[in-house]
Each structure stands twice: as C-alpha cells, then as structure tokens.
Amino acid sequence: MHKKLPIRLLDNSDEESIGKLTDFLDICYRARAKKGVNYLPSGQDEETTRRRIEGKEVWVYEIGHQIVGAFTITPPENAGGSWWYRQSGVAEVSQVAVHPAFRMLGLFSALMDAAEKRAREIGSLELAGSVPTQRKRLIYAYIRRGARIVDYKWKKNARYGSVIWSKSLQKNHVKSCLYRRISRKLKYFRRFIKYKLLRKYLQPG
C-alpha cells in the first residue's frame, strides 16, 4: 500500500499544515500518554509544533487530505540535546509517527527508508534518534535496521529515560566514544534508580 502513496515535504509556513500535523501527532501519541509516558507530541499546541519543526524538514504520507505517516529531519550540526546529535555529520530524525488506523501496513519501514534516503541526500554520515526505554519493540526495530545504541538520557520533566540510536549511512561513519557511552549509561541508571526510590517512598499511603 505505502509504495503507492506519495510522500511530500510539508510547508512549515502554512498554518493549515501546522494544524493538521499537530492533530495527527496528538492522535498518534495519545495512547502512550494514557499509559503514563508523557510524550511531548501528545497534547502539544500548534505553537509548540511550529517551534519544534523550525529549521527542519517534515515529510508526510497522506491519503486524501489526511496525514497517515510523518517524520521530521534535523540537518547535521543543527540538532541539540544529546552530545551525539551535535557531532558533525549526524542528522536527527524525530516525531516518527504512523496513524493508529494505518499501522501494520509497512508504513514505519517506508518512513524510515525515506528518512535515511533524505539524510544521505543532505550529506549525513549518520541518522540518529531517541526512543523511550519502555518501548522495547521499537528499539529492537531500529536495531534490526542496522542501528546501534550510542547514548542514554533521562528526561527529568517527563520522568522517563531514552536511548539514543544511530545508524551509519556512509562508509566513513561517526565513531562513538566508549568512555562517554559508559559514563552516560551510569548517569542514566543513577537517575532511574533515584526516580524509582522517590516513587516508592513518596507515594500516598
């Protein structure tokens, strides 16, 4: 099915497109939010969507006028957050989402194929992204596509941790620092244990 769907670059300056993307992301992430994982795209307003895609590319699959799949690409050296994203040659993919009614149709693989292709076109050596540690199946899905884990981070406000994955797109890929990976992993687990202890001893009753 997805092979017949055209993929297009979303116009970041179009208000209607921003509204459609905001509604789409809320639908996709709402179920996870109900399970206690505070994903930013769930419930974000149009201003937040606009800010999060500023200076980036949003690519979407559509059926009629409905978005059914999307991803956001941040060009190399424009990404922030993890030290890995700030390295030369690393593009970040984020807000990868498939509409709940169109899952199990291969759209996720199609989105990632398109993201990797676009990353190569803009000269990236690596394509990287983050996944909450609770989503084991998704982490393994990226690993099956050739990704490796390069960093760990704890989102203090969101109260959950994430892994940073990265996939080499060229032969001269970016090398990860083993010492930095180990120190970041230890820092992540310290925060994880602290959070678990706080939840255990500060719960009412």
PyMOL commands that set and color helices and strands:
alter all, ss='L'
color gray80, all
select helices_A, chain A and resi 2-4+15-34+46-53+100-102+107-121+136-144+178-202
alter helices_A, ss='H'
color red, helices_A
select strands_A, chain A and resi 7-9+57-63+66-74+90-98+126-132+148-155+160-168
alter strands_A, ss='S'
color yellow, strands_A
deselect
rebuild
show_as cartoon
